[in-house]
């Protein structure tokens, strides 16, 4: 078995040449390391993954300045080395990130799973990505690509993920009414899908809407068509909304049709609850 070399950079300037090495990837909380396809000798395209040939080195992120949590006006920036538990406790209980991250997985895992790793790996059961996509978050990168990009673009373009390190996630922290649902068999199980709904309401009507489903085909879908129907709709009930079809891949004991039906039901319940709030 090939030995894995560890690197311990102390400044961000040391990271790009390390990520340029074949088979060298970042290591944060460590909970996702066994998911990396490269560990099984296949290619990996998240957060600086190597080509075929497996992991040859790990970059320990513990000494890097990646634990920031900053507010500038209505903008929030979250450091990628913060854990789910640390981020959840920085927001009010009804904030969408507190609702999603504060109730997922188990307590030990919430204390280990990092924001950066979850963004880079984007597991299909993610409790982070639905809220962040709905919040229209941006992600800051260094190494092969450098700059700040919309998160929805980052997760859709492999070229942005390959050979890069996430150094921050930011979004406008506005006043939203929120609904979050994770479809699980037990509280800390992986979710089959998640539903995130954000509504901004004025006097008697909806001013803005963001609706995201995670776990469907393509990993996620933002329901722009449904958002447009909800915008301007009178408060008081979901009414006669037209729900776009959702496609799923079957999971154990759950057919694609069953998952699509369940997601539709939770979308209806969420919108009904928020509109009648």
C-alpha positions as CSV (number, residue, x, y, z in Angstrom):
1,X,0.0,0.0,0.0
2,X,1.3,3.4,-1.0
3,X,2.2,5.7,2.0
4,X,0.3,9.0,2.1
5,X,2.4,12.1,2.7
6,X,1.1,14.8,4.9
7,X,1.6,18.6,4.4
8,X,1.1,21.2,7.1
9,X,1.0,24.7,5.5
10,X,0.8,27.7,7.7
11,X,-0.1,30.3,5.1
12,X,-2.5,30.3,2.1
13,X,0.4,31.1,-0.2
14,X,1.8,27.6,0.4
15,X,-1.4,25.9,-0.7
16,X,-1.5,26.4,-4.6
17,X,1.8,24.5,-5.3
18,X,0.7,21.7,-3.0
19,X,-2.7,21.3,-4.8
20,X,-0.7,21.3,-8.1
21,X,0.9,18.0,-7.0
22,X,-0.6,14.9,-8.4
23,X,-2.9,13.1,-5.9
24,X,-2.7,15.8,-3.2
25,X,-6.0,16.9,-1.7
26,X,-7.2,19.1,1.3
27,X,-8.1,17.5,4.7
28,X,-10.3,19.3,7.1
29,X,-12.8,17.6,9.4
30,X,-12.0,14.2,7.8
31,X,-15.6,12.9,7.8
32,X,-15.7,12.8,4.0
33,X,-12.3,11.4,3.3
34,X,-13.6,7.8,2.6
35,X,-16.1,9.2,0.1
36,X,-13.3,10.6,-2.1
37,X,-13.3,8.4,-5.2
38,X,-9.6,8.8,-5.6
39,X,-9.1,6.7,-2.5
40,X,-10.4,3.8,-4.6
41,X,-8.1,4.6,-7.5
42,X,-10.5,6.7,-9.5
43,X,-10.6,10.4,-10.4
44,X,-11.8,13.0,-8.0
45,X,-13.0,16.5,-8.9
46,X,-13.7,18.2,-5.6
47,X,-11.6,20.6,-3.7
48,X,-8.3,19.8,-5.4
49,X,-8.7,16.1,-6.1
50,X,-6.2,14.1,-8.1
51,X,-6.6,12.3,-11.3
52,X,-6.7,8.5,-11.5
53,X,-4.1,6.9,-9.4
54,X,-5.4,7.6,-5.9
55,X,-4.5,9.9,-3.0
56,X,-0.8,10.5,-2.6
57,X,-0.9,13.3,-0.1
58,X,-3.2,15.2,2.3
59,X,-3.0,18.9,3.1
60,X,-3.9,19.5,6.7
61,X,-5.9,22.8,6.9
62,X,-5.7,23.2,10.7
63,X,-3.0,25.8,10.7
64,X,-4.5,28.0,8.0
65,X,-6.6,31.2,8.7
66,X,-9.9,29.6,7.6
67,X,-12.1,29.9,10.7
68,X,-13.4,33.4,10.1
69,X,-17.0,34.4,10.7
70,X,-17.5,38.0,9.7
71,X,-20.4,40.4,9.2
72,X,-20.0,43.5,7.0
73,X,-23.3,45.3,6.7
74,X,-25.9,42.6,5.6
75,X,-23.1,40.4,4.2
76,X,-21.8,37.3,6.1
77,X,-18.6,35.4,5.4
78,X,-18.1,31.9,6.8
79,X,-14.7,30.3,7.0
80,X,-14.5,26.8,5.5
81,X,-12.9,25.2,8.6
82,X,-15.9,26.1,10.8
83,X,-18.0,23.1,11.6
84,X,-21.8,22.6,11.2
85,X,-22.3,23.1,15.0
86,X,-20.2,26.3,15.1
87,X,-22.1,27.9,12.2
88,X,-25.5,26.9,13.5
89,X,-24.9,28.5,16.9
90,X,-24.0,31.8,15.3
91,X,-27.5,32.4,13.9
92,X,-30.9,32.8,15.5
93,X,-32.8,29.6,15.8
94,X,-35.3,30.4,13.0
95,X,-32.5,31.2,10.5
96,X,-32.4,28.7,7.7
97,X,-28.8,27.7,8.4
98,X,-29.5,27.1,12.1
99,X,-32.6,25.1,11.3
100,X,-30.8,22.9,8.7
101,X,-27.4,22.4,10.4
102,X,-28.6,22.3,13.9
103,X,-30.8,19.3,13.3
104,X,-28.8,17.2,10.9
105,X,-26.6,14.1,11.5
106,X,-25.5,13.3,15.1
107,X,-23.9,15.6,17.6
108,X,-20.3,14.2,17.2
109,X,-20.6,14.6,13.4
110,X,-21.9,18.1,13.6
111,X,-18.8,18.9,15.6
112,X,-16.6,17.5,12.9
113,X,-18.2,18.2,9.5
114,X,-16.8,21.4,8.0
115,X,-18.4,23.9,5.7
116,X,-15.6,23.8,3.2
117,X,-15.6,20.0,2.9
118,X,-19.3,19.9,2.5
119,X,-19.2,22.5,-0.3
120,X,-16.4,20.8,-2.1
121,X,-17.7,17.3,-1.9
122,X,-21.4,18.1,-2.0
123,X,-22.8,14.8,-0.8
124,X,-26.3,14.0,-2.2
125,X,-27.7,14.1,1.4
126,X,-26.2,17.6,2.1
127,X,-28.0,19.7,4.8
128,X,-25.8,22.7,3.9
129,X,-26.1,23.1,0.1
130,X,-29.9,23.6,-0.1
131,X,-29.8,26.6,2.2
132,X,-26.7,28.1,0.7
133,X,-28.0,27.8,-2.9
134,X,-31.3,29.3,-1.8
135,X,-29.3,32.2,-0.2
136,X,-27.5,32.7,-3.5
137,X,-24.2,32.3,-1.7
138,X,-20.8,32.9,-3.3
139,X,-17.6,30.8,-2.8
140,X,-14.1,32.2,-2.7
141,X,-11.3,30.0,-4.2
142,X,-7.5,29.9,-4.5
143,X,-5.1,27.8,-6.5
144,X,-6.0,26.6,-10.0
145,X,-8.8,29.2,-10.1
146,X,-8.7,32.3,-7.9
147,X,-11.6,34.6,-7.1
148,X,-15.2,34.6,-5.9
149,X,-17.9,32.7,-7.8
150,X,-21.6,32.0,-7.4
151,X,-22.0,28.7,-5.5
152,X,-24.5,27.4,-8.1
153,X,-21.8,27.8,-10.7
154,X,-19.1,26.2,-8.6
155,X,-21.1,23.1,-8.0
156,X,-22.1,22.9,-11.7
157,X,-18.6,23.3,-13.3
158,X,-16.0,20.6,-12.5
159,X,-13.3,22.9,-13.7
160,X,-13.9,25.3,-10.8
161,X,-13.6,22.5,-8.2
162,X,-10.6,20.7,-9.6
163,X,-7.3,21.8,-8.0
164,X,-8.9,24.6,-5.9
165,X,-9.4,25.3,-2.2
166,X,-12.5,27.0,-0.7
167,X,-11.4,29.9,1.5
168,X,-14.8,31.4,2.3
169,X,-18.5,31.2,1.7
170,X,-20.5,34.5,1.8
171,X,-24.1,35.6,1.3
172,X,-26.5,38.5,2.0
173,X,-28.1,37.8,5.4
174,X,-31.7,39.1,4.8
175,X,-34.9,38.6,6.8
176,X,-36.5,35.5,5.3
177,X,-39.4,33.3,6.5
178,X,-38.0,29.8,6.1
179,X,-39.0,26.1,5.8
180,X,-36.6,23.2,5.8
181,X,-37.4,19.5,5.5
182,X,-35.1,16.5,5.4
183,X,-36.5,13.2,4.4
184,X,-35.0,10.6,6.8
185,X,-35.9,7.3,8.5
186,X,-34.1,8.3,11.8
187,X,-33.1,11.8,12.9
188,X,-29.4,11.4,12.2
189,X,-29.8,9.3,9.1
190,X,-28.7,10.5,5.6
191,X,-31.5,12.3,4.0
192,X,-33.1,11.0,0.8
193,X,-33.8,14.6,-0.2
194,X,-34.1,18.0,1.4
195,X,-36.4,20.9,0.6
196,X,-35.5,24.5,1.3
197,X,-38.0,27.4,1.0
198,X,-37.3,31.0,1.7
199,X,-40.0,33.7,1.4
200,X,-39.8,37.4,1.9
201,X,-43.3,38.8,2.6
202,X,-44.7,42.3,2.4
203,X,-48.1,43.5,3.4
204,X,-50.5,40.8,2.2
205,X,-48.2,39.4,-0.5
206,X,-45.0,37.6,-1.3
207,X,-42.1,39.9,-2.5
208,X,-39.5,37.2,-3.2
209,X,-39.1,33.4,-3.1
210,X,-36.2,30.9,-3.2
211,X,-37.0,27.2,-3.5
212,X,-34.3,24.4,-3.7
213,X,-34.5,20.6,-3.7
214,X,-31.4,18.6,-3.0
215,X,-31.0,14.9,-3.8
216,X,-32.9,14.8,-7.1
217,X,-31.2,14.0,-10.4
218,X,-28.4,16.5,-11.0
219,X,-27.9,16.7,-7.2
220,X,-30.0,19.9,-6.9
221,X,-32.7,21.9,-8.6
222,X,-33.7,25.4,-7.9
223,X,-37.4,25.7,-8.8
224,X,-37.4,29.1,-10.6
225,X,-40.8,28.4,-12.2
226,X,-42.4,27.8,-8.9
227,X,-40.7,30.8,-7.4
228,X,-42.2,33.1,-10.0
229,X,-45.7,31.8,-9.3
230,X,-45.2,32.4,-5.6
231,X,-43.9,36.0,-6.0
232,X,-46.7,38.4,-5.9
233,X,-49.1,35.8,-4.7
234,X,-51.4,36.9,-1.8
235,X,-50.5,35.6,1.6
236,X,-53.0,33.1,3.2
237,X,-52.4,29.9,1.4
238,X,-50.7,28.0,-1.4
239,X,-53.7,28.2,-3.7
240,X,-53.6,26.6,-7.2
241,X,-49.8,26.5,-7.7
242,X,-48.4,24.4,-10.6
243,X,-45.6,22.3,-9.3
244,X,-42.8,21.4,-11.8
245,X,-42.0,17.6,-12.1
246,X,-39.0,16.4,-10.2
247,X,-36.8,13.4,-11.3
248,X,-35.1,11.2,-8.8
249,X,-32.9,8.1,-8.9
250,X,-34.4,5.2,-6.9
251,X,-32.9,4.5,-3.5
252,X,-33.2,1.4,-1.2
253,X,-36.9,0.8,-0.6
254,X,-37.8,4.0,-2.4
255,X,-38.7,4.2,-6.1
256,X,-38.1,7.4,-8.2
257,X,-41.8,7.9,-8.4
258,X,-42.2,7.6,-4.6
259,X,-39.4,10.1,-4.0
260,X,-40.9,12.6,-6.5
261,X,-44.3,12.3,-4.8
262,X,-42.9,12.8,-1.3
263,X,-40.9,15.9,-2.5
264,X,-44.0,17.3,-4.0
265,X,-46.0,16.8,-0.8
266,X,-43.3,18.5,1.3
267,X,-43.1,21.4,-1.1
268,X,-46.9,21.9,-0.8
269,X,-46.7,21.6,3.0
270,X,-43.9,24.1,3.2
271,X,-45.4,26.7,1.0
272,X,-48.8,26.3,2.7
273,X,-47.2,26.8,6.2
274,X,-45.2,29.8,5.2
275,X,-48.0,31.5,3.3
276,X,-50.4,31.1,6.2
277,X,-47.8,32.2,8.7
